[in-house]
Amino acid sequence: MTRYRYYTAASLDGFLADEHDSLAWLFVQEQDDPAHHDTFMTGIGATVMGATTYGWLVDHLADTGEPWPYEIPCFVFTHRTWEPLAESVRFVSGTPGGHRSAIEVAAAGRDVWVVGGGGLAADLADAGMLDEAEVSIAPVTLGSGRPLLPGRFDLRLRAAERNGAFLVATYDVLGRPTTW
Ligand SMILES: NC(=O)c1ccc[n+]([C@@H]2O[C@H](COP(=O)([O-])OP(=O)(O)OC[C@H]3O[C@@H](n4cnc5c(N)ncnc54)[C@H](OP(=O)(O)O)[C@@H]3O)[C@@H](O)[C@H]2O)c1
């Protein structure tokens, strides 16, 4: 069964990026398992992301001259009109649940990487489309920025390990709390 996996890095105080969408604080961190991402990707059949994240990637690839990195289908949630960077990129809008079957058909039995941002991840969780969150927590605080998962959610810690400077914490997403 396809699982929706929010796989991301965040600051210790729960931000994906600073208020200018900068990840400079992230790229200076050391990893001792650089293959961690490649290992994760072997189980992934499709990706889902929001427009700000896609825009960041568009700018980053333009700066570096690198090609679009993924052959698997990518669903970008947006109200805007974009030039797709690859044939595998699809632009969608509306509730995540309305795209669930298309996303799962595209994933072809493998899992879905929820890339971010946090608002989209929260909307997916509310639609029952967020099974786990694997967060590489960097040893920095940002004070403000783009939140990891806005709103109140209940999660259960399933695993914790170290990757260089990062604490890699994997949680099952349980949903909205009912007792607190
Ligand atoms: N630390 C990490 O590993 C990591 C991972 C992922 C992202 N990031 C960064 O974190 C930041 C995330 O930014 P963000 O939280 O603002 O979020 P985002 O999810 O990337 O983008 C939010 C935007 O997506 C569009 N959108 C979201 N849901 C939609 C829906 N249901 N229908 C149509 N459009 C929808 C809207 O844009 P429009 O209405 O303008 O189209 C919305 O303003 C970015 O800077 C990104 O680069 C970091």
Ligand as a Chemical Component Dictionary entry (heavy atoms), coordinates in Angstrom:
data_LIG
# 
_chem_comp.id                   LIG 
_chem_comp.type                 NON-POLYMER 
_chem_comp.pdbx_formal_charge   0 
_chem_comp.three_letter_code    LIG 
# 
loop_
_chem_comp_atom.comp_id 
_chem_comp_atom.atom_id 
_chem_comp_atom.alt_atom_id 
_chem_comp_atom.type_symbol 
_chem_comp_atom.charge 
_chem_comp_atom.model_Cartn_x 
_chem_comp_atom.model_Cartn_y 
_chem_comp_atom.model_Cartn_z 
_chem_comp_atom.pdbx_ordinal 
LIG N1  N1  N 0  14.338 22.036 5.003  1  
LIG C1  C1  C 0  13.959 21.315 3.965  2  
LIG O1  O1  O 0  14.436 20.189 3.758  3  
LIG C2  C2  C 0  12.883 21.843 3.078  4  
LIG C3  C3  C 0  11.981 20.972 2.468  5  
LIG C4  C4  C 0  10.962 21.483 1.701  6  
LIG C5  C5  C 0  10.854 22.851 1.532  7  
LIG N2  N2  N 1  11.757 23.670 2.096  8  
LIG C6  C6  C 0  11.641 25.129 1.967  9  
LIG O2  O2  O 0  10.648 25.534 2.888  10 
LIG C7  C7  C 0  9.855  26.569 2.322  11 
LIG C8  C8  C 0  8.440  26.062 2.246  12 
LIG O3  O3  O 0  7.637  27.093 1.898  13 
LIG P1  P1  P 0  6.068  27.135 2.294  14 
LIG O4  O4  O 0  5.881  26.585 3.637  15 
LIG O5  O5  O -1 5.599  28.488 1.942  16 
LIG O6  O6  O 0  5.341  26.090 1.388  17 
LIG P2  P2  P 0  5.056  25.398 0.032  18 
LIG O7  O7  O 0  4.137  24.303 0.403  19 
LIG O8  O8  O 0  6.277  25.021 -0.706 20 
LIG O9  O9  O 0  4.273  26.480 -0.864 21 
LIG C9  C9  C 0  3.067  27.040 -0.420 22 
LIG C10 C10 C 0  2.303  27.491 -1.653 23 
LIG O10 O10 O 0  1.872  26.353 -2.431 24 
LIG C11 C11 C 0  0.618  26.639 -3.051 25 
LIG N3  N3  N 0  -0.376 25.710 -2.525 26 
LIG C12 C12 C 0  -0.325 25.036 -1.337 27 
LIG N4  N4  N 0  -1.425 24.251 -1.219 28 
LIG C13 C13 C 0  -2.148 24.427 -2.332 29 
LIG C14 C14 C 0  -3.387 23.880 -2.799 30 
LIG N5  N5  N 0  -4.089 23.000 -2.083 31 
LIG N6  N6  N 0  -3.830 24.267 -4.018 32 
LIG C15 C15 C 0  -3.120 25.147 -4.762 33 
LIG N7  N7  N 0  -1.962 25.712 -4.358 34 
LIG C16 C16 C 0  -1.495 25.347 -3.175 35 
LIG C17 C17 C 0  0.312  28.090 -2.700 36 
LIG O11 O11 O 0  1.007  28.916 -3.638 37 
LIG P3  P3  P 0  0.361  29.710 -4.892 38 
LIG O12 O12 O 0  -1.069 30.022 -4.499 39 
LIG O13 O13 O 0  1.207  30.920 -5.008 40 
LIG O14 O14 O 0  0.484  28.836 -6.062 41 
LIG C18 C18 C 0  1.031  28.254 -1.355 42 
LIG O15 O15 O 0  1.299  29.585 -1.018 43 
LIG C19 C19 C 0  10.472 26.873 0.972  44 
LIG O16 O16 O 0  11.430 27.894 1.114  45 
LIG C20 C20 C 0  11.178 25.582 0.608  46 
LIG O17 O17 O 0  12.275 25.770 -0.277 47 
LIG C21 C21 C 0  12.754 23.204 2.890  48 
# 
loop_
_chem_comp_bond.comp_id 
_chem_comp_bond.atom_id_1 
_chem_comp_bond.atom_id_2 
_chem_comp_bond.value_order 
_chem_comp_bond.pdbx_ordinal 
LIG N1  C1  SING 1  
LIG C1  O1  DOUB 2  
LIG C1  C2  SING 3  
LIG C2  C3  SING 4  
LIG C2  C21 DOUB 5  
LIG C3  C4  DOUB 6  
LIG C4  C5  SING 7  
LIG C5  N2  DOUB 8  
LIG N2  C6  SING 9  
LIG N2  C21 SING 10 
LIG C6  O2  SING 11 
LIG C6  C20 SING 12 
LIG O2  C7  SING 13 
LIG C7  C8  SING 14 
LIG C7  C19 SING 15 
LIG C8  O3  SING 16 
LIG O3  P1  SING 17 
LIG P1  O4  DOUB 18 
LIG P1  O5  SING 19 
LIG P1  O6  SING 20 
LIG O6  P2  SING 21 
LIG P2  O7  DOUB 22 
LIG P2  O8  SING 23 
LIG P2  O9  SING 24 
LIG O9  C9  SING 25 
LIG C9  C10 SING 26 
LIG C10 O10 SING 27 
LIG C10 C18 SING 28 
LIG O10 C11 SING 29 
LIG C11 N3  SING 30 
LIG C11 C17 SING 31 
LIG N3  C12 SING 32 
LIG N3  C16 SING 33 
LIG C12 N4  DOUB 34 
LIG N4  C13 SING 35 
LIG C13 C14 SING 36 
LIG C13 C16 DOUB 37 
LIG C14 N5  SING 38 
LIG C14 N6  DOUB 39 
LIG N6  C15 SING 40 
LIG C15 N7  DOUB 41 
LIG N7  C16 SING 42 
LIG C17 O11 SING 43 
LIG C17 C18 SING 44 
LIG O11 P3  SING 45 
LIG P3  O12 DOUB 46 
LIG P3  O13 SING 47 
LIG P3  O14 SING 48 
LIG C18 O15 SING 49 
LIG C19 O16 SING 50 
LIG C19 C20 SING 51 
LIG C20 O17 SING 52 
# 
